[in-house]
Amino acid sequence: MAAMKASGLAARRAWRWPLLLVCCAVMLPAIADADTSTPFFPPFGIDLPAIDKATRPQDDFFQYENGTWLANTPIPPDQASVSMGRDDVNRVEKRLHALLEAAAAAAPAKPETVEQKAGAMYAAFMDEAHIEQLGVTPIQARLDAIKSVSDKTELARRMGESNFDFGGAVFSVSPDVDLKDPKRYSIYLSQAGLGLPDRDYYLEAPFAAQKKAYRAYIEQILTLIAWEQPAKSADAILDFETKIAKASWTKAEQRDLAKNYNPTSLADLDKAAAGFPWDAFLAGSKLGDRTQLVVDEKTAFPKIAALYAAAPLDVLKAWEAFNVADSAAPDLSTPFQQASFAFHDKVLFGQAEIKPRWKRALAAVSGRDCGFSPRDCFGTLSWAVGQIYAAHDFTPETKVKAQILVTHLIAAFRDRLQKLDWMGPATKAEALKKLDTYTVKVGYPDHPRDYSKVEIDRNDLIGDIRHAAEADWDFLIQRSTGPVDRSDWVMTPQTVDAYNGNLRDIVFPAAILQPPEFDPNADDAVNYGTMGSIIGHELTHGFDDQGRAVDASGALRDWWTPADAAAFKARASVLGKQFAAFQPVPGLHINPDLTMGENIADLGGLLIALDAYHASLDGKPAPVLGGYTGDQRFFMAYAQSWRGKAREDAIRQQTVSDPHSYRKFRVLGPLPNVDGWYDAFGVKQGDKMYRAPGDRVRLW
């Protein structure tokens, strides 16, 4: 719901933990080539061999459900993690691999259709010999332009161009829905300028090794592009970014929507954040004519602008040149690709080996970690690939039945809201009004993106990326001049994820609607425990610590009575204290201020899904399958949907920079607050996961 943070093609190296939400649903057809005769996990949808029977479910439910699988499943060397969701991503990648290989083989010299253009761009990446021959040449003109910059005004204009070309900027700019007037768009400005995942990486001792490795990487990249005095420049760049980190807001502070909404005029911005050439930056961004500006991290802007003004021009030019090469490195010759992998993937995530070339080609065409912002897939043909994927692997029947399931969960949430004993009538009426405004989007957008004017050349990968990025940026700019398009999508159809957006929409892309997470042959209890809990999770985001600040029209407005707001905060605070006790790695605790929204949504999603499952029984007792009751299967499915493990560096990065708690604690955190779990597994006082009734969080 916050304004978009990424800057231009630098967003191709997005610092987001890959959220791989896992889910299942009721009576839905499987995707192409799947076996529709039995559940993915026979006999009824639970992976029974994964269970660790040496662990009591009352003591560690995550380990009980997943312990054998965790012990026997290694993390592949070209991955930072392994999970049910990651396996789902791998299956989608294999499907896309086959589709793009076929498209590449059929793509003519001058592609015209979306299939031909996606195939040609894929072929351009796979032409390793040509890319090796080119070396740094594809970005040399951009580097030369930066080297010839004569003043900071001109450099700010170049930074603005990074929205649709390789490079970086100390501030991020992007059109987005205005939070106070959701019928129109505004231009949001945000802090930027950091090459490491979070300010903590610059300022906190536990990340000293990563900071040192980053400095070495900067020097390595500057050496590869033959920049003058690479060692001296690397020192200066790291010092400059460290100062920006000190001035920057924390991730938790960025979650406060009210504090991050600061409308301003360009004249007032020039006064408040003097020292940065805002006119030139906005002109370079193709936004020089815009007057409706919104500043996010208001107090950080004057400090970062002052740092820009104080920095020597040669340091700023070296910083920009590094960002150009860093953002292009995954698509250049082997020395650049290997350097980028060694730092971004190996140092920061612990990944042992670089991905095979076809996977990297797929990422270049389909999108790298496309997530919650349209900027995440800039420079790719992500929506074209999405059209191809949905056409081959998603049916209209699936779309209809998934929409029906969402309707059932909405009904369960409405019933739960109506019965809340701590929320007063006035707030409750507003909450129900907001719930009724939600739009459900399933599978793929109703209106495909127009790629007819995007030029793709199978002999010019970097040119293809630039053309795709400029088309994406122009699309956002042109759209932002009119009324808000509530039919818009953020996630592509091939993304294994789901989201609740700032358009009051709940979105489930086609790729997440597949077995085992979305299994037409699984038991209903299993489907509600996985997909049902995710639908409930997304619903409650509109009412979490961030979402509750937005009303039924989508506007930023306090619609809560003081008493109800105080009750919500008190109950959420208890949940925060529970999560703050967890340590994903020794000595590093979950930050409840950063993860509060997701923790609330996990708990709410479980409760809503359990209600919906019970309602689906229509007053009849659930069957006992394999010796497990319906409620037991519901909770077992939920716990297995979050199974997985990651390398320690990846867990550290997630814990300090991502609003989602590490997957293990998305099971151990919510369950002790759900009364039905105690009943299902006979959890009693003295068991390790037991929490007294008075200590359980009663929120939704």
Secondary structure, DSSP 8 states (H G I E B T S, - for coil): -------GGGGGG------------SS----TT---SS-SSTTTS--GGG--TTS-TTT-HHHHHHHHHHHH----TT-SEEEHHHHHHHHHHHHHHHHHHHHHHH--SS--SHHHHHHHHHHHHH-HHHHHHHTTHHHHHHHHHHHT--SHHHHHHHHHHTTSSS---SEEEEEEE-SS-TTSEEEEEEE---SSSSTHHHH-GGGHHHHHHHHHHHHHHHHHTT-SSHHHHHHHHHHHHHHHHHHS--TTGGG-TTTT-EEE-HHHHHHHTTTS-HHHHHHHTT-TT---EEESSTTHHHHHHHHHHHS-HHHHHHHHHHHHHHHHGGGS-HHHHHHHIIIIIIIHH---S---HHHHHHHHHH-SS--SSGGGGTTS-HHHHHHHHHHHH--HHHHHHHHHHHHHHHHHHHHHHHH-SSS-HHHHHHHHHHHTT-EEEEES-SS----TT----TT-HHHHHHHHHHHHHHHHHHHTTSS--TT--SS-TT-S--EE-TTSEEEEEGGGSSTTTS-TTS-HHHHIIIIIHHHHHHHHGGGSTTGGGB-TTS-B---S-HHHHHHHHHHHHHHHHHHHT--SBTTB---HHHHHHHHHHHHHHHHHHHHHHHHHTTTS----BTTB-HHHHHHHHHHHHT-EEE-HHHHHHHHHH-SS--TTHHHHTTGGG-HHHHHHHT--TTSTT---GGGS----
